[in-house]
Amino acid sequence: MTLPPSDHRAPGHKPEPLPLPASALTYRSALAQAGGREVDALVRQGDHAAVCAGLYASPPYDLQVPALSQARLSITLTAAHVSGGLDGERARHFASPRHSLFFTPPGAAAHWRKASPSRHVNLYFHREAFSGAVPEEGVLNGRSTQLLNGTVPGLRHLVDELVAELEGEDAMAAEAVDCLSRLLLVRVARHLAHSRAAVDPLSPAMLATLRDFVEANLSGRILVQDMAHAVGLTPNRFAQAYTQRMGQAPHQFVLQCRLTRATALLQHGRQSIADIAGLCGFASQQHLTHTMRLKLGMTPGQLRQGRTPTKHAA
């Protein structure tokens, strides 16, 4: 049996650098134009979902990074004063200690300035990196994530281990770098998820419980305090958290559920319009008619006759 060329290398011999993703190559080129250089970069061979890690050294610079297709987490290895921001936003100024974190979501350009020489590590990754196995990792995939000059307890040792692997001469370096990079990303994602939960107490499970409660009680009156009690929060905290999380007030969600149920019954049920109004929690047939005309652009009778709504419930 013929072994792949990489298997013939002597133990301890670091393999040739593997092809890097386009995001890492673009960043390397941008940094080179600003006077910096890539010390080393590694990605696990044959795995499109692997996390690529790059180690960089740079003089004082003015760095323009175009939008990349992958998310990027940068970790400072040298304390430095940094200024700049993402997507042309007004420049912000940071006194960044060692191991500070800067997250750039996919599709976002960045502009950074440093007044002193420095070193840093970049982790390039995308959604497939975790294959949905880590519930918290979604917070590192969205453009809503805010992590500029952030810190996460317990990362120093992992970062130092990662740098050692990138600088070392080991045939298994790419595997070690991938594992350490994933662990770093999971730790950061968990920290962000827990921090976000302290501000936004509504977990996906709580939102599912809320929907079940509302749908089970549509025929009656549903108050904010009823919904808050269903998910174990005070009315004020629930109302504020729900509005911030979903972009609408709780009573608007209830109305959407009422309209969705009424629409289904009108299209597929045989009950009278008045009965459907009562089953869905509307005060009367006239109330249902007024609401459907306002929200859907048609009456219950027109919907029952097969007309298509001209609006969507808001």
N, C-alpha and C positions, 0 to 999 in steps of 0.2 A: 504494500500500500504506500502510495506517495503522500507524504505529509505536505501541508501548505508551507511555503517558504518561511513564514514567521515561526513555525514550529522547529525549524532547524537552528535558530539562533541559540547561542550559548546562554545558560542561565545567568540572569542579572544584566543581560544586554538589552537596552531599551530599544524597542522596535522603531522603524522609520515612522515619522509622523503620518497619521491617517488623514484622509481628506476631511476638511472642515466644512461645516455648513456655510451657506452663503452669508448668513448674518455675521458669523465670526470673521469671514474674509473681508466683508464690507467694513466692519469696525476696525480691523487691523489696518486697512488702507487709510481710513479716516484719521486714525491715530498717527500713522506714519507721516501724513501730510502736516500734522501738528507738531512733529518732531519726536514723537514717542516710538516705542518698538514693542513687539510681541516677544516676550522671553520664551514662552512655550505655550502650546495649546493642545489639548487632547480630547478625543471623543471615541467612544467605544465603536469598534468596527462592525459594520453590517447591521446596525440598529438605528433606523431612522428616528426612533423616539429617544435615543440616548441624549444625555445632557452634555453639552460641550462646555469645557472650562478653559479659560485663557488667562495667562499671567502677563501683566504688562508693566513696563517701566517708562516714565516720561519726564521730560524737563518741564519747567513752567509752560503752560500751553493755553491756546484758545482753540477748543475742539468742537467742530460741527459734526454731529453724527446723524446721517439720514435715517429715515424711518426704516426699521428692520422688520422682517416677517416673523421673527421670534421674540418672545419676551426676554428681557435682559436684567439680571440682578448684578449690580456692581458692588464690590466690597473693598473699601479702602484698606490698604496695608500700611499707609504712612499718614500721620496726622497732617492735615493741610486745610487751608482756607479755600473754599470752593464757592463759585457763584455761577448762576445760570438757571436753566429750567427746561421744561418739555414743551414742544409744539409752539415755540414762539411766545410763551408766556413771559410776563415781566420777570426779570432776573431776580433771584433770591440769593441771599448770602448765608453761607454755613461755615461754622468752625467745626470741621469734621475730625473727630478723634479716630484713632485706628479702629478698624472693624465696623465703620459706619456703612449703612446699606442705602443704595440708591436703586430704585426699581423703575424700569422703563417698559411700558406695555408694548405689545406688538403694534406696529403702525404709527408709532409716535417718534418724531424727530427730537433731538436733544442738542443743547448748546451749553458747554461747560468751560469754565476758565479756572486755572490754578496758578497761583503765584509762586509756587515752589516745586522742586522735583518730588516725584511721588511714584508709588507702585500700587497696583490694584488688581483684583481678580474679577473677571466677568463670568457669569453662568448664563448660557443661552439655552432656552428650552421652549417647548410648546405643549399644547394640551395632551398630546399622546404620551408625554413623558411619564405620566402616572397611571395611564389607562383607567382612570376613574376609580382607582383603588384607595385614594386618599380623599376623604370628604372635604377636608379643609383646603385642598390645593386650588380649588376654584378661585379663591381670593387673589391668587397670583396670575390669573389669566384674564382678568377684566381691566378695562381702561379706567374703572372707578377706583382702583387701588392707589392709595396715596402713601408712598414710602420714599421719602427723600431725606437723607441724613438720619435714618432711623437706626435703632439698636435693638438687638434681641438677646436676652440673657442666655448664656451657655454656648455661644457660637465660637468663641475665641479659639478653643482647642480644635474644633472641627476645621476652622479656616486655616489654622497653622498646619494641620495634617494635610489638608488639600494642597497648600503651597509646597510642602515637602514632597508630595507625590509629583507635582508638576515639575519640580526642579530635580527630581531624582533620576536614576538610571535603572529602571526596573521594567522587565518585560510585561508585568501585570499592571503597569501604571495606569493605563487607560481604564481598566476595570475598577481600580481603586478610586480613580478620579470620578468616574461615573457614580459609584456608590456614595462617596462622600458628598458629591454635589447634590444628589437626590436627597440625602439626609439633611443637608443644609436647607434646601428648599422646603422640605416638609416641616422643619423646625420653624422657619420663617412663616410659612403659611399657617401653622397652628397658632403661633403668637398673634398674627393678624386677626385670625378668626376669633380667638378668645378676647382680644381687645375690642373687636367690633361687637361681639356679643354683649360686652359690658355697656355699650352705647345702644345697641339694637338688640333687645332681648328676644325678638321673635325668630326662633329657629324654623327651618323648613318643616319639622315635625309639628311645631305649634301652629303654623299656617295651615297645615293639612287638617289638624284638629279643629281649627276655626272654621274651615270650609265645611267639614262634616257637621259641625254644630249648626251652622246657618242653614244648610240644605235640609237638615232634619227638622227645622223649626220655621220653615218659610210661611206656613199657613197662619202663624201668629205674629205678634209684635216682637221685634228683636231690638233691644236697647244696647247701647255701648257697654253698659255695665254687665249685661248678659254675656257679651262676647269676651269681655275682659276676664270674667269669672271662668269662662270655658278654657282659657289658656293660662290661668293662674296669675294674672297681673292686675294691678289697680286700674280703674277706668282711665285716669289721666295718663298714666304711663303707657297703657295699651293704645289709646287714641293717638298719642304723639308718635310712638314707635311705628304703628301701622301706617300713618300718614307719611312719615319720612321714608319708610321702607318701600311702600307700594305706590306712592305718588297720588293717592286719593284718600278721602276720609272713609272710615268704616261704613257709614251709612250708604255710601256710593257702591261699595262692594255688595252690600245686602240687596240693593236695588238691581244690580247686575244679575245676581243670582235669581231674584224674583222674575226678571224679564227672560232669562234663559229658560227657567222652568215653564213660564207661561208660553213662550214660543214653541217649546217642544210639545206641550199639551195641545196647543192650537193646531199644530201641523200633524200630529199623530194620534191625538185623543178624540173622544166623542162627547166629552162634557160640554155643557153650555158655556158661553163666554162668561156669564155671571158666576158659574161654579168655578171656573178656572181662576177668575179673579180672586175668589175666596181662598182657594187652595194655595195660591201663590202669595197671599198676604196683602193683597190690595184692598183698600177700604170698600170699593164697589166696582161694578163694571165700568162706570164712567171714569173712575180713577185709573183703571188699567188702560182704557182707551186713550185718555189724555197722556199717560206716561209713554205708551207705545208710539203715539203720533209724535211726541217730542223727541224720544230717543231713537226710534227706528224709522220714522218718516212714514208710517202707515198705521192703520187701525187693526184691531184684532180680526175683524171680519175680512179685511183685505188679505191679511196674512193667511187666514184659513182658506181663502180661495186660491192660494198658491202664488200670490205676489211675493217678490223678493224685497227685503228691507232695503231702503235707500240710504240708511245710516247705520252706524254701529253704536251700540250702547256705550256711553262714556262714564 
